[in-house]
Amino acid sequence: MSNLTPEKRADKNGRLVTRHVLTDKRGTPFASGVPSPATPLTPLPKTRDEYAREIVNFLLEASDDLDRDTTSKLHLKHLTLSTLRLIHERMSGMSEREGDLFLDSLDKIIAGSVNQDDTQAELESIVDALTKAMPVIAKFRGTSMSAWEAISIAKGASYGAQGNDIIFASKFKVLESSERAFRYLVWEFMITGECRKRQGSDIREDAQWLEENMDRLSDHRAMLKERGTVDRELLNEMIILNEIPALSEGLL
């Protein structure tokens, strides 16, 4: 039994379209849409086909059944059950705007993988990285971002994670125990365009700091990108003093 409920909602042009929204155990639509990934929605899909269809119904903005069916079949053909489960688990935390970016990026990853004759493991690894990078991408993306930019960030952070032994080449995917460290590398790559080679303990310490300050830092994402720095001393001073005018004038 699906936990998606069809509802009539206005699209960006003011036309009523059918949207499928997640519901809680009582069948009530989630108001803001972020149940914890640690608390799976019930009842969960049982087959790859059910996972693929629920993902597309939730993420695909178009109400056309043919469009949904085509995208669902694409995901079903190229993604394994474990990857579909991961996407299904995380999608409820995405806003409509984030979901559009994620789905566009996912489709481009699959198309590119097919064209380049990537192995299944290579395809799964970048989808895994994109899915786990989305919370940070969503926080620091600014007003616009293309699917290619999101894919580049996921790949860049993935390479950085391999260089820092957060992702091992034999495993391909980000382990649950390393997700916080990986999210820090996603943020570092978004701000500076690279991931430094460092001790694991230093990355974990910085990752904890980022987790505690992400909301405050995201308020200044444009300035952070312009300055291109992840220097904690500077950013802590910014957070504590909130001296944005001084930063813009180069005083800090």
DOMIKOL-135424 format. One line per 10 residues: number of its first residue (from 1); their letters; for each residue x, y, z of N, C-alpha, C. Coordinates in pm, whole numbers, plus 50000, padded with zeros to 5 digits. Atoms other than C-alpha are relative to their C-alpha. Layout:
N
NUM = a = X/Y/Z/X/Y/Z/X/Y/Z ~ ...
END
This chain:
252
1 = msnltpekra = 50084/49880/50000/50000/50000/50000/50087/50124/50000 ~ 49917/49880/50012/50146/50336/49900/49973/50097/50114 ~ 50018/49894/49900/50206/50613/50155/50004/50137/49934 ~ 50013/49874/50073/50164/50881/49887/49852/50028/49974 ~ 50139/49963/50016/49835/51067/49876/49987/50106/49891 ~ 50017/49898/50105/49721/51252/49558/49922/50120/50053 ~ 50068/49877/49962/49625/51615/49618/50003/50098/49884 ~ 50003/49894/50100/49522/51900/49388/50071/50123/50056 ~ 49927/49882/49957/49772/52187/49416/50029/50088/49879 ~ 49970/49907/50109/49846/52497/49210/50148/49994/49967
11 = dkngrlvtrh = 49860/49998/50040/50165/52486/49004/50046/50144/49987 ~ 49945/49864/50005/50390/52789/48934/49924/50091/49905 ~ 50081/49920/50092/50151/52900/48658/49856/50018/50047 ~ 50133/49984/49943/49845/52884/48882/49901/49893/49959 ~ 50090/50108/50042/49704/52569/48722/49998/49889/50104 ~ 50012/50110/49906/49573/52287/48937/50058/49874/49939 ~ 49942/50126/50043/49782/51972/48906/49992/49902/50117 ~ 50002/50101/49895/49784/51646/49100/50140/49978/50052 ~ 49872/50027/49935/50074/51622/49344/49982/49884/50095 ~ 50003/50112/49906/50153/51309/49543/50085/50037/50120
21 = vltdkrgtpf = 49929/49957/49880/50246/51394/49903/50010/49884/50097 ~ 49981/50103/49900/50385/51176/50177/49902/50021/50116 ~ 50091/49993/49887/50150/51096/50464/50059/49926/50118 ~ 49954/50073/49883/50212/50988/50819/49912/49878/50022 ~ 50070/50126/49977/50074/50671/50976/49849/50018/50007 ~ 50143/49975/49988/49734/50833/51027/49942/50047/49867 ~ 50047/49957/50130/49715/50939/50661/49992/50150/49986 ~ 50002/49855/50005/49772/51309/50735/50123/50051/49927 ~ 49883/49950/50071/49998/51496/50487/50093/50075/50094 ~ 49903/49926/49922/50320/51625/50641/49996/50146/49960
31 = asgvpspatp = 50012/49857/50029/50298/52002/50671/50126/50054/49935 ~ 49876/49946/50055/50665/52078/50606/50089/49894/49942 ~ 49940/50106/50078/50779/51742/50485/50133/49945/50043 ~ 49870/50055/49966/51080/51635/50690/49995/49901/50114 ~ 49986/50105/49900/51033/51310/50883/50145/49957/50004 ~ 49861/50040/49985/51364/51185/51019/50029/49875/49920 ~ 49962/50122/50070/51548/50934/50799/50010/49879/50093 ~ 49989/50110/49905/51593/50730/51117/49864/49939/50031 ~ 50135/50052/49976/51215/50683/51134/49933/49973/49867 ~ 50052/50026/50133/51109/50507/50813/49850/50016/49992
41 = ltplpktrde = 50142/49987/50023/50770/50587/50670/49939/49863/49979 ~ 50066/50130/50015/50521/50301/50679/49867/50018/49931 ~ 49923/50120/50035/50421/50101/50498/50099/50029/49888 ~ 49898/49978/50101/50739/50089/50292/49970/49918/49875 ~ 50012/50081/50121/50744/49972/49931/50072/49867/50020 ~ 49941/50133/49986/50837/49607/49886/50088/49961/49883 ~ 49927/50040/50120/50975/49585/49533/50071/50119/49938 ~ 49931/49893/50071/51209/49784/49311/49900/50086/49922 ~ 50099/49926/50077/50913/49880/49095/49921/50095/50090 ~ 50075/49914/49908/50720/50017/49395/50085/50117/50048
51 = yareivnfll = 49910/49892/49959/51023/50215/49515/50014/50103/49889 ~ 49979/49909/50113/51085/50362/49169/49876/50086/49976 ~ 50123/49925/50026/50720/50464/49126/49972/50101/50109 ~ 50024/49903/49892/50692/50626/49469/50097/50116/49993 ~ 49901/49894/50013/51014/50820/49414/49958/50099/49893 ~ 50039/49912/50110/50895/50957/49080/49872/50075/50033 ~ 50125/49933/49964/50545/51033/49209/50023/50115/50097 ~ 49973/49896/49901/50694/51235/49492/50084/50113/49943 ~ 49904/49901/50046/50973/51414/49307/49964/50066/49867 ~ 50025/49946/50133/50839/51465/48956/49888/50101/50004
61 = easddldrdt = 50098/49893/49992/50658/51796/48930/49889/49984/49897 ~ 50101/50015/50104/50480/51719/48601/49895/49898/50042 ~ 50109/50090/49962/50142/51555/48644/49968/49898/49892 ~ 50026/50091/50112/50155/51369/48313/50040/49857/50036 ~ 49975/50139/49963/50126/50993/48377/50108/49936/49913 ~ 49900/50057/50090/50337/50907/48073/50140/50043/50041 ~ 49872/49948/49956/50620/51128/48196/50048/49927/50125 ~ 49965/50072/49878/50611/50965/48538/50038/49854/49970 ~ 49975/50140/50033/50597/50617/48389/50135/49984/49933 ~ 49873/50007/50072/50893/50684/48158/50118/50016/50096
71 = tsklhlkhlt = 49893/49976/49904/51109/50822/48441/50013/49885/50097 ~ 49998/50114/49908/51012/50539/48675/50070/49880/49936 ~ 49937/50113/50070/51116/50280/48415/50150/50022/49983 ~ 49858/49968/50012/51448/50459/48363/50073/49968/50129 ~ 49937/50026/49871/51528/50443/48734/49999/49850/50031 ~ 50013/50143/49974/51406/50086/48758/50104/49920/49921 ~ 49906/50071/50087/51632/49980/48472/50144/50013/50049 ~ 49858/49972/49974/51952/50137/48603/50040/50002/50148 ~ 49965/49988/49860/51932/50157/48984/49964/49874/50078 ~ 50024/50119/49920/51958/49874/49234/49901/50031/50113
81 = lstlrliher = 50097/49985/49891/51716/49816/49520/50059/50083/50114 ~ 49940/49927/49888/51962/49951/49780/50006/50150/49972 ~ 49996/49858/50035/52002/50281/49592/49861/50061/49997 ~ 50138/49952/50000/51629/50317/49538/49950/50019/50143 ~ 50038/49987/49859/51578/50259/49911/50060/50127/50061 ~ 49934/49881/49948/51832/50531/49994/49929/50126/49952 ~ 50068/49883/50055/51664/50783/49762/49863/50016/50064 ~ 50134/49996/49941/51320/50694/49899/50006/50050/50144 ~ 49985/49960/49860/51445/50742/50255/50029/50149/50013 ~ 49956/49861/49989/51600/51083/50188/49907/50099/49930
91 = msgmseregd = 50077/49906/50082/51348/51233/49944/49901/50082/50082 ~ 50100/49928/49921/51102/51333/50217/50056/50127/50062 ~ 49938/49880/49945/51355/51588/50344/50025/50108/49897 ~ 49976/49904/50107/51366/51768/50008/49877/50086/49976 ~ 50108/49913/50043/51156/52069/49925/49972/49973/49853 ~ 50032/50019/50142/50988/52082/49584/50114/50049/49911 ~ 49891/49943/50079/51268/52303/49451/50124/49910/50004 ~ 49887/50090/49987/51538/52071/49585/49975/49869/49927 ~ 50035/50124/50068/51353/51767/49453/50013/50011/49850 ~ 49985/49978/50144/51344/51916/49104/50146/49993/49958
101 = lfldsldkii = 49857/50002/50031/51721/51972/49110/50055/49859/50012 ~ 49951/50136/49978/51786/51624/49248/49958/49908/49886 ~ 50051/50089/50105/51567/51449/48991/50066/50030/49866 ~ 49932/49962/50124/51720/51645/48702/50143/49949/50000 ~ 49862/50048/49987/52069/51561/48829/50007/49848/49987 ~ 50004/50145/50004/51978/51196/48874/49983/49949/49857 ~ 50023/50040/50139/51847/51165/48519/50125/50023/49914 ~ 49879/49970/50077/52164/51328/48380/50113/49904/50038 ~ 49900/50098/49958/52385/51095/48585/49978/49867/49929 ~ 50031/50127/50066/52207/50790/48445/50032/50006/49852
111 = agsvnqddtq = 49973/49985/50143/52224/50920/48088/50149/50003/49972 ~ 49855/49992/50019/52593/51006/48122/50068/49868/50025 ~ 49941/50130/49967/52673/50671/48279/49980/49901/49886 ~ 50029/50089/50112/52505/50485/47994/50089/50034/49881 ~ 49919/49956/50114/52690/50692/47731/50148/49965/50018 ~ 49859/50025/49973/53026/50633/47900/50028/49853/50034 ~ 49985/50143/49967/52967/50262/47964/50059/49980/50140 ~ 49955/50018/49862/53024/50305/48338/49952/49867/50055 ~ 50045/50121/49931/53004/49999/48558/49884/50036/50092 ~ 50111/49978/49907/52706/49955/48786/50051/50064/50129
121 = aelesivdal = 49944/49946/49876/52929/50030/49085/50033/50148/49985 ~ 49967/49859/50024/53048/50359/48931/49873/50085/49998 ~ 50127/49928/50002/52690/50466/48862/49943/50014/50140 ~ 50058/49999/49866/52573/50371/49209/50078/50094/50092 ~ 49920/49918/49909/52863/50556/49373/49968/50148/49986 ~ 50029/49858/50017/52784/50895/49219/49857/50032/50041 ~ 50138/49978/49953/52410/50856/49285/49999/50005/50153 ~ 49989/50002/49854/52495/50769/49646/50056/50132/50050 ~ 49937/49875/49958/52721/51075/49673/49904/50118/49983 ~ 50096/49891/50024/52459/51307/49518/49891/50000/50106
131 = tkampviakf = 50109/50009/49903/52185/51180/49749/50044/50049/50137 ~ 49952/49963/49868/52398/51226/50060/50056/50142/50005 ~ 49953/49861/50005/52530/51564/49943/49886/50101/49996 ~ 50110/49908/50022/52184/51713/49881/49966/50091/50118 ~ 50031/49907/49890/52125/51851/50235/50091/50121/50002 ~ 49906/49888/50001/52440/52065/50205/49982/50083/49873 ~ 50024/49927/50125/52381/52154/49839/49878/50089/50014 ~ 50123/49923/49983/52030/52268/49931/50022/50121/50089 ~ 49975/49890/49907/52162/52486/50216/50081/50112/49937 ~ 49903/49901/50047/52435/52661/50019/49994/50024/49850
141 = rgtsmsawea = 50006/49989/50146/52316/52654/49657/49972/50141/49951 ~ 50034/49866/50046/52198/53015/49642/49869/50000/49924 ~ 50128/49984/50069/51922/53132/49413/49983/49906/49883 ~ 50012/50089/50116/52002/52903/49122/50119/49907/49994 ~ 49893/50097/50022/52205/52595/49042/49952/49901/49896 ~ 50035/50097/50102/52208/52366/48741/50027/49859/50050 ~ 49975/50141/49966/52200/51988/48758/50147/49966/49983 ~ 49857/50029/50023/52553/51981/48615/50085/50051/50114 ~ 49927/49948/49885/52676/52198/48903/49984/49908/50121 ~ 50025/50091/49888/52513/51969/49159/50079/49871/49983
151 = isiakgasyg = 49924/50123/50029/52671/51665/48991/50149/50024/50023 ~ 49859/49967/49982/53012/51838/48986/50038/50007/50147 ~ 49974/49992/49856/52987/51910/49359/50005/49861/50061 ~ 50003/50136/49946/52892/51551/49440/50125/49922/49960 ~ 49880/50070/50047/53178/51417/49227/50126/50055/50067 ~ 49883/49940/49938/53430/51665/49366/50016/49958/50145 ~ 49996/50043/49860/53339/51581/49725/50032/49852/50010 ~ 49973/50144/50000/53348/51211/49639/50148/49971/49979 ~ 49856/50016/50021/53703/51239/49502/50078/50043/50124 ~ 49935/49954/49878/53802/51439/49809/49986/49899/50113
161 = aqgndiifas = 50024/50101/49896/53648/51173/50033/50088/49877/49978 ~ 49911/50113/50029/53847/50901/49856/50144/50037/50037 ~ 49866/49956/49967/54167/51106/49895/50025/50009/50149 ~ 49989/49991/49854/54095/51141/50266/49954/49871/50069 ~ 50037/50132/49946/53998/50773/50312/49865/50000/50071 ~ 50136/50003/49949/53636/50858/50389/49914/49907/49914 ~ 50058/50101/50090/53525/50659/50085/50116/49915/49950 ~ 49897/50091/50049/53735/50354/50003/49961/49949/49862 ~ 50027/50037/50139/53767/50258/49637/49927/49867/49990 ~ 50065/50132/50006/53655/49903/49715/49855/50004/50045
171 = kfkvlesser = 50136/49990/49945/53336/50025/49885/49910/50085/49911 ~ 50070/49909/50090/53231/50305/49645/49906/50096/50072 ~ 50103/49916/49939/52963/50440/49878/50046/50059/50133 ~ 49971/49935/49872/52971/50673/50178/49937/49919/50112 ~ 50054/50075/49887/52936/50471/50494/49922/50093/50092 ~ 50083/49919/49910/52674/50588/50742/50084/50069/50106 ~ 49915/49944/49896/52947/50645/51001/50085/50117/49950 ~ 49917/49895/50059/53127/50881/50760/49918/50112/49937 ~ 50084/49902/50070/52830/51086/50638/50024/50142/50045 ~ 49979/49863/49952/52895/51386/50860/50130/50056/49942
181 = afrylvwefm = 49873/49957/50058/53257/51405/50742/49984/50026/49850 ~ 50023/49980/50143/53140/51369/50382/49926/50130/49975 ~ 50073/49874/50017/52893/51655/50423/50092/50120/50016 ~ 49904/49890/49986/53181/51874/50544/50079/50018/49870 ~ 49924/49991/50124/53378/51791/50227/49914/50057/49887 ~ 50092/49940/50097/53071/51877/50018/50000/50151/50018 ~ 50001/49857/49970/53058/52216/50190/50133/50065/49961 ~ 49868/49947/50033/53434/52270/50154/50017/50014/49848 ~ 49988/49995/50145/53417/52189/49782/49912/50110/49942 ~ 50089/49894/50048/53120/52423/49731/50060/50138/50022
191 = itgecrkrqg = 49947/49868/49965/53302/52712/49902/50133/50027/49931 ~ 49863/49977/50047/53661/52663/49781/50030/49936/49865 ~ 49973/50069/50126/53635/52435/49475/50098/49886/50012 ~ 49909/50112/49978/53860/52171/49632/49979/49943/50139 ~ 50002/50061/49868/53896/51934/49926/50145/49975/50043 ~ 49862/50014/49953/54216/51949/50129/50028/49858/50048 ~ 49954/50126/49944/54416/51638/50217/50037/50023/50145 ~ 49982/49973/49858/54400/51617/50596/49986/49873/50082 ~ 50022/50110/49908/54396/51393/50898/49851/49980/50023 ~ 50141/50030/49977/54065/51217/50957/49945/50067/50123
201 = sdiredaqwl = 50047/49938/49875/54044/51356/51310/49970/50148/49979 ~ 50024/49857/50028/54069/51713/51177/49869/50018/49922 ~ 50124/49992/50078/53791/51651/50925/49879/49975/50089 ~ 50113/50030/49911/53567/51497/51190/49972/50117/50095 ~ 50019/49884/49911/53625/51795/51422/49933/50114/49925 ~ 50061/49894/50080/53545/52042/51144/49856/49965/49961 ~ 50134/50044/50037/53242/51833/51044/49901/50024/50114 ~ 50084/49974/49884/53103/51859/51397/49970/50149/50012 ~ 50018/49855/49995/53157/52236/51390/49901/50046/49893 ~ 50091/49961/50107/52980/52267/51055/49857/49961/50035
211 = eenmdrlsdh = 50134/50046/49964/52686/52062/51180/49934/50096/50098 ~ 50053/49911/49897/52645/52297/51475/49973/50141/49947 ~ 50010/49862/50048/52674/52615/51265/49944/50013/49858 ~ 50041/49999/50140/52527/52520/50927/49892/50103/49971 ~ 50109/49906/50025/52210/52725/50958/50049/50145/49998 ~ 49948/49863/49995/52398/53042/51056/50092/50029/49882 ~ 49911/49981/50114/52658/52991/50784/49923/50014/49870 ~ 50077/49995/50124/52394/52934/50519/49937/50136/49976 ~ 50054/49864/50015/52258/53283/50587/50096/50089/49921 ~ 49897/49918/50064/52585/53416/50440/50068/49925/49886
221 = ramlkergtv = 49939/50088/50101/52639/53166/50158/50062/50081/49884 ~ 49945/49922/50110/52694/53435/49892/50135/50059/50038 ~ 49875/49943/49954/52964/53604/50097/50108/49892/50015 ~ 49904/50109/49984/53128/53270/50179/50058/49958/49866 ~ 49955/50039/50134/53143/53178/49812/50094/50106/49942 ~ 49918/49891/50052/53287/53518/49725/50138/49999/50065 ~ 49873/50000/49927/53556/53493/49994/50078/49871/49975 ~ 49935/50127/50031/53627/53127/49910/50084/49943/50112 ~ 49922/50048/49887/53743/53039/50259/49915/49917/50094 ~ 50065/50078/49896/53657/52775/50516/50079/50012/50131
231 = drellnemii = 49920/49975/49882/53893/52919/50776/49909/50018/50122 ~ 50091/49999/49886/53724/52848/51107/50017/50123/50088 ~ 49979/49882/49915/53883/53139/51295/49923/50119/49945 ~ 50072/49890/50064/53744/53389/51046/49850/49979/50009 ~ 50143/50026/50002/53405/53219/51024/49939/50003/50140 ~ 50050/49991/49862/53369/53185/51401/49983/50146/50042 ~ 50012/49858/49967/53433/53558/51434/49879/50060/49931 ~ 50118/49952/50072/53171/53622/51169/49873/49958/50071 ~ 50120/50051/49934/52919/53404/51350/49977/50071/50133 ~ 50013/49941/49867/52989/53548/51694/49965/50148/49993
241 = lneipalseg = 50017/49854/50006/53007/53914/51598/49898/50044/49896 ~ 50091/49969/50110/52788/53899/51289/50043/50129/49929 ~ 49943/49879/50058/53020/54160/51135/50003/49991/49847 ~ 50003/50010/50145/52905/54125/50773/50052/50126/49932 ~ 49944/49880/50065/52976/54494/50684/50152/50005/50010 ~ 49855/49998/49984/53328/54460/50827/50066/49900/49907 ~ 49944/50099/50091/53389/54146/50626/50002/50051/49857 ~ 50010/49951/50137/53272/54308/50306/50101/50110/49973 ~ 49903/49894/50015/53514/54594/50371/50144/49951/50023 ~ 49866/50058/49983/53802/54354/50437/50064/50031/50134
251 = ll = 49944/49966/49871/53840/54452/50802/50031/49880/50085 ~ 49975/50122/49920/53830/54094/50934/50079/49902/49918
END
